[in-house]
Amino acid sequence: MNGGAASLAAWIDEMNALAGEFVRGFEARFGYPVGVNEVKPAAGGSRPACLPPELFDLYAAIEEVSLPDVGNGYFVHPLKEGAEDHRPTRLTRSVTDEVVVFGSDGGGALFALSRTGRGVHRVAGGSWIGPGRPYEDGDVTVVAPDVRRFLDFLLAELRAAVAG
C-alpha cells in the first residue's frame, strides 16, 4: 500500500480525532444514541500470507474500522471475521473477478478487493450460496482504485459528516 506504516498511522490518528468530533453532541443533534465510531489500531499477531499485499499492509496497521453512524455506516471487518466468514471469493456476470471481502456498509453491501488489480468493489444485492461460490447478479461498482484510496474515501465521508 502506498504511503507505508507512517501514513497509515497518521490516517488512524486523523480518523479517530474526527470521530471524536463527530460523536460529541450526536444524540442531541439526531435524537438517538451514537454507536462506536472508531478505528482500532492493530494489536499485532499473525496475518495469513495468502492475503493480497494491500490487505496484508492494511491489517498490519488496522484491526477494524467501525463507523456505524457515518452515512449509511462503513466497516472494515476484523481479519478474523473475514477469514472465518462465508463470503464470496468470485464475482460473476456483470463483473468477473477474484476478490477478497474485507468490509461492508450499513445497507448490506460488501467491499471487496480485486485480486487482479481492478480496485475495491462495492458489491450490493445479488446472491451467493456458500464459501467459494460465486457472487452473481448484484450491483458491482468500483469505489476506489486501491485500498489506500478506499481509506481516503472513508476519511472524506467522515470529514463531510463532521462538517454537517
ABEGO torsion letter per residue (X at the ends): XBGEAAAAAAAAAAAAAAAAAAABGAAAAAGBBBBBBBBBBBAEEBBBAABBAAAAAAAAABABBBBAABEAEBBBBBAAAAAABBBBABBBEABBBBBBBABBBAAGBBBBBBAAGAEBBBBBEEBBABBGBBBBGBBBBBABABAAAAAAAAAAAAAAAAAX
